[in-house]
Amino acid sequence: MEISDDKKIQLLYRVEPGCLGPTGAQTIARFCDYANQQLVAPYFALYHFTPRFDKSKAEREYSINARLLSDQHAQAYLAHFKTNKDQFEEQLDELLTQAIEHFLER
């Protein structure tokens, strides 16, 4: 099934520099570029990883066609694709952990 990008749920994921260890602040931007290239979203979603330097901003932010979604709307959209939001995020966290391990091994 194909969905145009403007109809896909977009997850902006702000990644903490500390997850890369003591030198994370110096490498987080390169890691986010790496993650944006390596991690493939489900057909109904898009991922975008960016450094999280401002703790006042949410770690995860959902939108469709540049319109922010409430948590309830994000859950409803994902439910339409028989996906639970918690499971969606857990799977992504696992992929992100694997990407961090591969990135640090390079």
N, CA, C and O atoms as a Tinker XYZ file with bonds, in Angstrom:
   424  protein
     1  N      0.849000   -1.185000    0.000000    73     2
     2  CA     0.000000    0.000000    0.000000    64     1     3
     3  C      0.891000    1.243000    0.000000    63     2     4     5
     4  O      1.859000    1.328000    0.755000    81     3
     5  N      0.553000    2.187000   -0.843000    73     3     6
     6  CA     1.341000    3.426000   -0.918000    64     5     7
     7  C      0.551000    4.591000   -0.334000    63     6     8     9
     8  O     -0.660000    4.709000   -0.524000    81     7
     9  N      1.261000    5.427000    0.366000    73     7    10
    10  CA     0.681000    6.637000    0.947000    64     9    11
    11  C      1.619000    7.778000    0.603000    63    10    12    13
    12  O      2.835000    7.655000    0.750000    81    11
    13  N      1.060000    8.886000    0.147000    73    11    14
    14  CA     1.914000   10.036000   -0.164000    64    13    15
    15  C      2.491000   10.598000    1.135000    63    14    16    17
    16  O      1.881000   10.485000    2.199000    81    15
    17  N      3.664000   11.200000    1.033000    73    15    18
    18  CA     4.354000   11.714000    2.219000    64    17    19
    19  C      3.511000   12.705000    3.013000    63    18    20    21
    20  O      3.627000   12.766000    4.237000    81    19
    21  N      2.662000   13.482000    2.338000    73    19    22
    22  CA     1.861000   14.475000    3.062000    64    21    23
    23  C      0.738000   13.838000    3.889000    63    22    24    25
    24  O      0.083000   14.525000    4.674000    81    23
    25  N      0.516000   12.551000    3.721000    73    23    26
    26  CA    -0.508000   11.843000    4.497000    64    25    27
    27  C      0.116000   10.919000    5.556000    63    26    28    29
    28  O     -0.597000   10.337000    6.373000    81    27
    29  N      1.429000   10.792000    5.536000    73    27    30
    30  CA     2.117000    9.934000    6.502000    64    29    31
    31  C      2.293000   10.656000    7.834000    63    30    32    33
    32  O      2.432000   11.878000    7.884000    81    31
    33  N      2.282000    9.878000    8.900000    73    31    34
    34  CA     2.586000   10.454000   10.207000    64    33    35
    35  C      4.101000   10.654000   10.273000    63    34    36    37
    36  O      4.875000    9.754000    9.947000    81    35
    37  N      4.499000   11.824000   10.690000    73    35    38
    38  CA     5.922000   12.150000   10.770000    64    37    39
    39  C      6.318000   12.240000   12.241000    63    38    40    41
    40  O      5.679000   12.923000   13.041000    81    39
    41  N      7.376000   11.539000   12.562000    73    39    42
    42  CA     7.880000   11.569000   13.929000    64    41    43
    43  C      9.202000   12.312000   13.952000    63    42    44    45
    44  O     10.200000   11.855000   13.393000    81    43
    45  N      9.195000   13.457000   14.602000    73    43    46
    46  CA    10.433000   14.193000   14.863000    64    45    47
    47  C     10.950000   13.664000   16.194000    63    46    48    49
    48  O     10.298000   13.809000   17.227000    81    47
    49  N     12.108000   13.060000   16.158000    73    47    50
    50  CA    12.691000   12.435000   17.347000    64    49    51
    51  C     13.943000   13.217000   17.706000    63    50    52    53
    52  O     14.920000   13.229000   16.957000    81    51
    53  N     13.901000   13.867000   18.857000    73    51    54
    54  CA    15.056000   14.621000   19.332000    64    53    55
    55  C     15.911000   13.685000   20.186000    63    54    56    57
    56  O     15.475000   13.206000   21.233000    81    55
    57  N     17.123000   13.437000   19.725000    73    55    58
    58  CA    18.011000   12.455000   20.354000    64    57    59
    59  C     18.951000   13.159000   21.331000    63    58    60    61
    60  O     19.604000   14.145000   20.990000    81    59
    61  N     19.002000   12.631000   22.548000    73    59    62
    62  CA    19.872000   13.183000   23.591000    64    61    63
    63  C     21.342000   12.905000   23.260000    63    62    64    65
    64  O     21.688000   11.762000   22.960000    81    63
    65  N     22.209000   13.911000   23.306000    73    63    66
    66  CA    23.634000   13.676000   23.062000    64    65    67
    67  C     24.239000   12.649000   24.018000    63    66    68    69
    68  O     25.143000   11.909000   23.631000    81    67
    69  N     23.759000   12.595000   25.249000    73    67    70
    70  CA    24.298000   11.679000   26.247000    64    69    71
    71  C     24.180000   10.211000   25.880000    63    70    72    73
    72  O     24.914000    9.380000   26.414000    81    71
    73  N     23.255000    9.876000   24.966000    73    71    74
    74  CA    23.098000    8.464000   24.591000    64    73    75
    75  C     24.303000    7.964000   23.802000    63    74    76    77
    76  O     24.455000    6.760000   23.591000    81    75
    77  N     25.163000    8.889000   23.364000    73    75    78
    78  CA    26.372000    8.511000   22.625000    64    77    79
    79  C     27.615000    8.506000   23.512000    63    78    80    81
    80  O     28.735000    8.367000   23.021000    81    79
    81  N     27.413000    8.655000   24.803000    73    79    82
    82  CA    28.543000    8.628000   25.724000    64    81    83
    83  C     29.105000   10.009000   25.992000    63    82    84    85
    84  O     28.470000   11.014000   25.672000    81    83
    85  N     30.302000   10.068000   26.582000    73    83    86
    86  CA    30.876000   11.340000   27.013000    64    85    87
    87  C     31.181000   12.315000   25.877000    63    86    88    89
    88  O     31.245000   13.522000   26.111000    81    87
    89  N     31.368000   11.826000   24.665000    73    87    90
    90  CA    31.642000   12.727000   23.533000    64    89    91
    91  C     30.392000   12.964000   22.686000    63    90    92    93
    92  O     30.483000   13.443000   21.556000    81    91
    93  N     29.240000   12.629000   23.233000    73    91    94
    94  CA    27.992000   12.734000   22.486000    64    93    95
    95  C     27.698000   14.114000   21.933000    63    94    96    97
    96  O     27.169000   14.238000   20.829000    81    95
    97  N     28.030000   15.149000   22.683000    73    95    98
    98  CA    27.751000   16.514000   22.215000    64    97    99
    99  C     28.498000   16.831000   20.921000    63    98   100   101
   100  O     28.020000   17.611000   20.097000    81    99
   101  N     29.666000   16.225000   20.747000    73    99   102
   102  CA    30.455000   16.477000   19.532000    64   101   103
   103  C     30.012000   15.598000   18.359000    63   102   104   105
   104  O     30.284000   15.935000   17.207000    81   103
   105  N     29.337000   14.483000   18.631000    73   103   106
   106  CA    29.005000   13.542000   17.553000    64   105   107
   107  C     27.515000   13.394000   17.278000    63   106   108   109
   108  O     27.131000   12.685000   16.347000    81   107
   109  N     26.670000   14.045000   18.066000    73   107   110
   110  CA    25.227000   13.827000   17.931000    64   109   111
   111  C     24.694000   14.244000   16.558000    63   110   112   113
   112  O     23.823000   13.565000   16.014000    81   111
   113  N     25.187000   15.325000   15.995000    73   111   114
   114  CA    24.690000   15.761000   14.676000    64   113   115
   115  C     25.030000   14.718000   13.610000    63   114   116   117
   116  O     24.198000   14.409000   12.757000    81   115
   117  N     26.250000   14.176000   13.658000    73   115   118
   118  CA    26.632000   13.130000   12.696000    64   117   119
   119  C     25.802000   11.872000   12.909000    63   118   120   121
   120  O     25.417000   11.201000   11.952000    81   119
   121  N     25.530000   11.558000   14.171000    73   119   122
   122  CA    24.700000   10.383000   14.429000    64   121   123
   123  C     23.294000   10.579000   13.864000    63   122   124   125
   124  O     22.742000    9.664000   13.252000    81   123
   125  N     22.717000   11.750000   14.060000    73   123   126
   126  CA    21.365000   11.997000   13.539000    64   125   127
   127  C     21.340000   11.871000   12.016000    63   126   128   129
   128  O     20.396000   11.310000   11.461000    81   127
   129  N     22.361000   12.384000   11.339000    73   127   130
   130  CA    22.463000   12.204000    9.882000    64   129   131
   131  C     22.509000   10.717000    9.543000    63   130   132   133
   132  O     21.826000   10.259000    8.626000    81   131
   133  N     23.311000    9.975000   10.282000    73   131   134
   134  CA    23.438000    8.532000   10.083000    64   133   135
   135  C     22.082000    7.843000   10.289000    63   134   136   137
   136  O     21.660000    7.037000    9.460000    81   135
   137  N     21.408000    8.162000   11.390000    73   135   138
   138  CA    20.111000    7.544000   11.694000    64   137   139
   139  C     19.074000    7.889000   10.630000    63   138   140   141
   140  O     18.270000    7.037000   10.252000    81   139
   141  N     19.085000    9.130000   10.144000    73   139   142
   142  CA    18.135000    9.527000    9.100000    64   141   143
   143  C     18.339000    8.722000    7.821000    63   142   144   145
   144  O     17.387000    8.484000    7.079000    81   143
   145  N     19.561000    8.307000    7.565000    73   143   146
   146  CA    19.850000    7.507000    6.372000    64   145   147
   147  C     19.603000    6.021000    6.600000    63   146   148   149
   148  O     19.195000    5.319000    5.674000    81   147
   149  N     19.840000    5.530000    7.802000    73   147   150
   150  CA    19.830000    4.088000    8.061000    64   149   151
   151  C     18.492000    3.525000    8.534000    63   150   152   153
   152  O     18.154000    2.389000    8.201000    81   151
   153  N     17.735000    4.290000    9.295000    73   151   154
   154  CA    16.503000    3.757000    9.875000    64   153   155
   155  C     15.328000    3.980000    8.929000    63   154   156   157
   156  O     15.041000    5.104000    8.517000    81   155
   157  N     14.665000    2.897000    8.602000    73   155   158
   158  CA    13.555000    2.938000    7.651000    64   157   159
   159  C     12.241000    2.839000    8.423000    63   158   160   161
   160  O     12.034000    1.917000    9.211000    81   159
   161  N     11.372000    3.793000    8.183000    73   159   162
   162  CA    10.073000    3.833000    8.850000    64   161   163
   163  C      9.088000    2.895000    8.154000    63   162   164   165
   164  O      9.291000    2.534000    6.995000    81   163
   165  N      8.024000    2.498000    8.854000    73   163   166
   166  CA     6.961000    1.740000    8.197000    64   165   167
   167  C      6.358000    2.563000    7.048000    63   166   168   169
   168  O      6.557000    3.776000    6.981000    81   167
   169  N      5.639000    1.913000    6.167000    73   167   170
   170  CA     5.126000    2.580000    4.961000    64   169   171
   171  C      4.216000    3.769000    5.255000    63   170   172   173
   172  O      4.036000    4.626000    4.391000    81   171
   173  N      3.646000    3.839000    6.440000    73   171   174
   174  CA     2.704000    4.908000    6.778000    64   173   175
   175  C      3.353000    6.026000    7.590000    63   174   176   177
   176  O      2.661000    6.928000    8.062000    81   175
   177  N      4.674000    5.977000    7.759000    73   175   178
   178  CA     5.351000    6.929000    8.646000    64   177   179
   179  C      6.653000    7.442000    8.038000    63   178   180   181
   180  O      7.202000    6.858000    7.103000    81   179
   181  N      7.122000    8.545000    8.597000    73   179   182
   182  CA     8.431000    9.112000    8.271000    64   181   183
   183  C      9.119000    9.431000    9.592000    63   182   184   185
   184  O      8.482000    9.909000   10.530000    81   183
   185  N     10.413000    9.167000    9.663000    73   183   186
   186  CA    11.208000    9.519000   10.837000    64   185   187
   187  C     12.139000   10.664000   10.476000    63   186   188   189
   188  O     12.647000   10.747000    9.357000    81   187
   189  N     12.350000   11.543000   11.442000    73   187   190
   190  CA    13.411000   12.544000   11.310000    64   189   191
   191  C     14.083000   12.679000   12.676000    63   190   192   193
   192  O     13.437000   12.987000   13.677000    81   191
   193  N     15.382000   12.444000   12.689000    73   191   194
   194  CA    16.159000   12.513000   13.925000    64   193   195
   195  C     16.963000   13.801000   13.946000    63   194   196   197
   196  O     17.570000   14.189000   12.948000    81   195
   197  N     16.957000   14.455000   15.092000    73   195   198
   198  CA    17.682000   15.707000   15.269000    64   197   199
   199  C     18.232000   15.744000   16.697000    63   198   200   201
   200  O     17.657000   15.122000   17.590000    81   199
   201  N     19.333000   16.461000   16.925000    73   199   202
   202  CA    19.876000   16.547000   18.287000    64   201   203
   203  C     18.903000   17.250000   19.235000    63   202   204   205
   204  O     18.181000   18.163000   18.834000    81   203
   205  N     18.894000   16.823000   20.472000    73   203   206
   206  CA    18.058000   17.456000   21.494000    64   205   207
   207  C     18.964000   18.219000   22.454000    63   206   208   209
   208  O     19.453000   17.678000   23.445000    81   207
   209  N     19.167000   19.477000   22.133000    73   207   210
   210  CA    19.967000   20.334000   23.003000    64   209   211
   211  C     19.083000   21.138000   23.955000    63   210   212   213
   212  O     19.544000   21.588000   25.004000    81   211
   213  N     17.825000   21.315000   23.591000    73   211   214
   214  CA    16.878000   22.092000   24.389000    64   213   215
   215  C     15.922000   21.128000   25.091000    63   214   216   217
   216  O     15.016000   20.576000   24.466000    81   215
   217  N     16.125000   20.934000   26.374000    73   215   218
   218  CA    15.317000   19.975000   27.133000    64   217   219
   219  C     13.872000   20.432000   27.310000    63   218   220   221
   220  O     13.024000   19.646000   27.730000    81   219
   221  N     13.582000   21.694000   26.994000    73   219   222
   222  CA    12.201000   22.153000   27.117000    64   221   223
   223  C     11.340000   21.644000   25.959000    63   222   224   225
   224  O     10.112000   21.695000   26.029000    81   223
   225  N     11.980000   21.156000   24.897000    73   223   226
   226  CA    11.238000   20.608000   23.759000    64   225   227
   227  C     11.025000   19.116000   23.970000    63   226   228   229
   228  O     11.877000   18.423000   24.526000    81   227
   229  N      9.887000   18.641000   23.522000    73   227   230
   230  CA     9.546000   17.224000   23.676000    64   229   231
   231  C     10.541000   16.344000   22.931000    63   230   232   233
   232  O     11.091000   16.735000   21.901000    81   231
   233  N     10.760000   15.154000   23.469000    73   231   234
   234  CA    11.663000   14.203000   22.810000    64   233   235
   235  C     11.058000   13.717000   21.492000    63   234   236   237
   236  O     11.767000   13.558000   20.499000    81   235
   237  N      9.752000   13.484000   21.491000    73   235   238
   238  CA     9.056000   13.010000   20.289000    64   237   239
   239  C      7.933000   13.979000   19.951000    63   238   240   241
   240  O      7.224000   14.469000   20.830000    81   239
   241  N      7.788000   14.241000   18.666000    73   239   242
   242  CA     6.744000   15.156000   18.201000    64   241   243
   243  C      6.140000   14.573000   16.926000    63   242   244   245
   244  O      6.848000   14.326000   15.950000    81   243
   245  N      4.840000   14.358000   16.944000    73   243   246
   246  CA     4.142000   13.773000   15.794000    64   245   247
   247  C      3.431000   14.864000   15.003000    63   246   248   249
   248  O      2.890000   15.817000   15.563000    81   247
   249  N      3.450000   14.695000   13.683000    73   247   250
   250  CA     2.740000   15.636000   12.818000    64   249   251
   251  C      2.311000   14.918000   11.542000    63   250   252   253
   252  O      2.798000   13.835000   11.219000    81   251
   253  N      1.395000   15.549000   10.835000    73   251   254
   254  CA     1.015000   15.126000    9.487000    64   253   255
   255  C      0.980000   16.389000    8.650000    63   254   256   257
   256  O      0.287000   17.349000    8.987000    81   255
   257  N      1.729000   16.385000    7.562000    73   255   258
   258  CA     1.787000   17.528000    6.654000    64   257   259
   259  C      2.067000   18.830000    7.418000    63   258   260   261
   260  O      1.401000   19.842000    7.202000    81   259
   261  N      3.050000   18.788000    8.301000    73   259   262
   262  CA     3.528000   19.934000    9.091000    64   261   263
   263  C      2.533000   20.409000   10.154000    63   262   264   265
   264  O      2.739000   21.462000   10.757000    81   263
   265  N      1.467000   19.657000   10.392000    73   263   266
   266  CA     0.518000   20.007000   11.456000    64   265   267
   267  C      0.773000   19.104000   12.650000    63   266   268   269
   268  O      0.714000   17.878000   12.546000    81   267
   269  N      1.056000   19.727000   13.782000    73   267   270
   270  CA     1.328000   18.955000   14.997000    64   269   271
   271  C      0.097000   18.165000   15.419000    63   270   272   273
   272  O     -1.034000   18.637000   15.304000    81   271
   273  N      0.341000   16.959000   15.907000    73   271   274
   274  CA    -0.739000   16.108000   16.392000    64   273   275
   275  C     -0.671000   16.000000   17.909000    63   274   276   277
   276  O      0.408000   15.930000   18.496000    81   275
   277  N     -1.835000   15.988000   18.522000    73   275   278
   278  CA    -1.886000   15.691000   19.950000    64   277   279
   279  C     -1.568000   14.214000   20.127000    63   278   280   281
   280  O     -1.580000   13.448000   19.163000    81   279
   281  N     -1.289000   13.826000   21.336000    73   279   282
   282  CA    -1.013000   12.425000   21.630000    64   281   283
   283  C     -2.204000   11.557000   21.220000    63   282   284   285
   284  O     -2.035000   10.475000   20.659000    81   283
   285  N     -3.391000   12.042000   21.506000    73   283   286
   286  CA    -4.617000   11.311000   21.175000    64   285   287
   287  C     -4.760000   11.126000   19.664000    63   286   288   289
   288  O     -5.120000   10.040000   19.208000    81   287
   289  N     -4.482000   12.174000   18.883000    73   287   290
   290  CA    -4.583000   12.071000   17.426000    64   289   291
   291  C     -3.504000   11.150000   16.852000    63   290   292   293
   292  O     -3.763000   10.409000   15.903000    81   291
   293  N     -2.304000   11.193000   17.417000    73   291   294
   294  CA    -1.239000   10.291000   16.965000    64   293   295
   295  C     -1.640000    8.842000   17.232000    63   294   296   297
   296  O     -1.428000    7.971000   16.388000    81   295
   297  N     -2.213000    8.587000   18.396000    73   295   298
   298  CA    -2.670000    7.233000   18.720000    64   297   299
   299  C     -3.757000    6.776000   17.756000    63   298   300   301
   300  O     -3.749000    5.631000   17.304000    81   299
   301  N     -4.690000    7.668000   17.440000    73   299   302
   302  CA    -5.783000    7.318000   16.522000    64   301   303
   303  C     -5.246000    7.019000   15.127000    63   302   304   305
   304  O     -5.687000    6.066000   14.485000    81   303
   305  N     -4.301000    7.820000   14.655000    73   303   306
   306  CA    -3.721000    7.591000   13.329000    64   305   307
   307  C     -3.031000    6.230000   13.297000    63   306   308   309
   308  O     -3.251000    5.445000   12.375000    81   307
   309  N     -2.210000    5.951000   14.284000    73   307   310
   310  CA    -1.492000    4.680000   14.327000    64   309   311
   311  C     -2.456000    3.504000   14.469000    63   310   312   313
   312  O     -2.216000    2.440000   13.897000    81   311
   313  N     -3.538000    3.680000   15.219000    73   311   314
   314  CA    -4.533000    2.613000   15.375000    64   313   315
   315  C     -5.176000    2.271000   14.035000    63   314   316   317
   316  O     -5.533000    1.118000   13.792000    81   315
   317  N     -5.322000    3.269000   13.166000    73   315   318
   318  CA    -5.874000    3.032000   11.825000    64   317   319
   319  C     -5.029000    2.002000   11.073000    63   318   320   321
   320  O     -5.549000    1.258000   10.242000    81   319
   321  N     -3.740000    1.962000   11.362000    73   319   322
   322  CA    -2.827000    1.006000   10.734000    64   321   323
   323  C     -2.544000   -0.183000   11.658000    63   322   324   325
   324  O     -1.538000   -0.877000   11.515000    81   323
   325  N     -3.458000   -0.396000   12.606000    73   323   326
   326  CA    -3.354000   -1.512000   13.550000    64   325   327
   327  C     -2.009000   -1.511000   14.285000    63   326   328   329
   328  O     -1.382000   -2.549000   14.499000    81   327
   329  N     -1.607000   -0.316000   14.654000    73   327   330
   330  CA    -0.351000   -0.136000   15.376000    64   329   331
   331  C     -0.628000    0.602000   16.675000    63   330   332   333
   332  O     -1.306000    1.629000   16.686000    81   331
   333  N     -0.106000    0.078000   17.752000    73   331   334
   334  CA    -0.224000    0.701000   19.058000    64   333   335
   335  C      0.922000    1.701000   19.210000    63   334   336   337
   336  O      2.066000    1.382000   18.886000    81   335
   337  N      0.628000    2.901000   19.697000    73   335   338
   338  CA     1.650000    3.946000   19.807000    64   337   339
   339  C      2.812000    3.517000   20.702000    63   338   340   341
   340  O      3.971000    3.772000   20.374000    81   339
   341  N      2.514000    2.876000   21.816000    73   339   342
   342  CA     3.588000    2.429000   22.709000    64   341   343
   343  C      4.490000    1.412000   22.019000    63   342   344   345
   344  O      5.714000    1.482000   22.138000    81   343
   345  N      3.892000    0.472000   21.302000    73   343   346
   346  CA     4.685000   -0.525000   20.578000    64   345   347
   347  C      5.483000    0.121000   19.454000    63   346   348   349
   348  O      6.636000   -0.240000   19.218000    81   347
   349  N      4.870000    1.078000   18.760000    73   347   350
   350  CA     5.540000    1.817000   17.685000    64   349   351
   351  C      6.802000    2.488000   18.228000    63   350   352   353
   352  O      7.869000    2.411000   17.619000    81   351
   353  N      6.668000    3.145000   19.380000    73   351   354
   354  CA     7.802000    3.839000   19.984000    64   353   355
   355  C      8.840000    2.860000   20.535000    63   354   356   357
   356  O     10.041000    3.110000   20.436000    81   355
   357  N      8.386000    1.753000   21.113000    73   355   358
   358  CA     9.329000    0.749000   21.626000    64   357   359
   359  C     10.160000    0.148000   20.500000    63   358   360   361
   360  O     11.370000   -0.033000   20.642000    81   359
   361  N      9.508000   -0.159000   19.381000    73   359   362
   362  CA    10.231000   -0.712000   18.233000    64   361   363
   363  C     11.254000    0.292000   17.709000    63   362   364   365
   364  O     12.380000   -0.072000   17.368000    81   363
   365  N     10.850000    1.557000   17.649000    73   363   366
   366  CA    11.776000    2.583000   17.186000    64   365   367
   367  C     12.941000    2.738000   18.158000    63   366   368   369
   368  O     14.087000    2.890000   17.735000    81   367
   369  N     12.658000    2.701000   19.444000    73   367   370
   370  CA    13.734000    2.797000   20.436000    64   369   371
   371  C     14.739000    1.656000   20.269000    63   370   372   373
   372  O     15.944000    1.864000   20.410000    81   371
   373  N     14.244000    0.449000   19.969000    73   371   374
   374  CA    15.141000   -0.684000   19.738000    64   373   375
   375  C     15.996000   -0.453000   18.492000    63   374   376   377
   376  O     17.200000   -0.709000   18.503000    81   375
   377  N     15.366000    0.033000   17.418000    73   375   378
   378  CA    16.117000    0.334000   16.195000    64   377   379
   379  C     17.162000    1.411000   16.453000    63   378   380   381
   380  O     18.287000    1.331000   15.960000    81   379
   381  N     16.780000    2.416000   17.229000    73   379   382
   382  CA    17.699000    3.508000   17.541000    64   381   383
   383  C     18.877000    3.002000   18.377000    63   382   384   385
   384  O     20.016000    3.417000   18.160000    81   383
   385  N     18.611000    2.121000   19.316000    73   383   386
   386  CA    19.685000    1.534000   20.124000    64   385   387
   387  C     20.662000    0.766000   19.241000    63   386   388   389
   388  O     21.877000    0.886000   19.404000    81   387
   389  N     20.136000   -0.018000   18.309000    73   387   390
   390  CA    20.998000   -0.754000   17.379000    64   389   391
   391  C     21.810000    0.209000   16.513000    63   390   392   393
   392  O     22.992000   -0.022000   16.258000    81   391
   393  N     21.170000    1.287000   16.064000    73   391   394
   394  CA    21.872000    2.276000   15.239000    64   393   395
   395  C     22.993000    2.940000   16.035000    63   394   396   397
   396  O     24.073000    3.187000   15.498000    81   395
   397  N     22.744000    3.228000   17.304000    73   395   398
   398  CA    23.781000    3.822000   18.159000    64   397   399
   399  C     24.965000    2.864000   18.277000    63   398   400   401
   400  O     26.119000    3.276000   18.153000    81   399
   401  N     24.673000    1.586000   18.517000    73   399   402
   402  CA    25.753000    0.596000   18.640000    64   401   403
   403  C     26.571000    0.512000   17.355000    63   402   404   405
   404  O     27.801000    0.492000   17.402000    81   403
   405  N     25.895000    0.461000   16.209000    73   403   406
   406  CA    26.612000    0.395000   14.927000    64   405   407
   407  C     27.416000    1.670000   14.678000    63   406   408   409
   408  O     28.545000    1.611000   14.190000    81   407
   409  N     26.837000    2.811000   15.011000    73   407   410
   410  CA    27.514000    4.092000   14.811000    64   409   411
   411  C     28.788000    4.167000   15.649000    63   410   412   413
   412  O     29.827000    4.619000   15.169000    81   411
   413  N     28.703000    3.729000   16.888000    73   411   414
   414  CA    29.859000    3.804000   17.783000    64   413   415
   415  C     30.943000    2.795000   17.409000    63   414   416   417
   416  O     32.110000    2.987000   17.752000    81   415
   417  N     30.572000    1.728000   16.713000    73   415   418
   418  CA    31.554000    0.724000   16.284000    64   417   419
   419  C     32.334000    1.174000   15.059000    63   418   420   421
   420  O     33.383000    0.605000   14.758000    81   419
   421  N     31.844000    2.184000   14.347000    73   419   422
   422  CA    32.491000    2.623000   13.096000    64   421   423
   423  C     33.820000    3.272000   13.373000    63   422   424
   424  O     34.503000    3.701000   12.444000    81   423
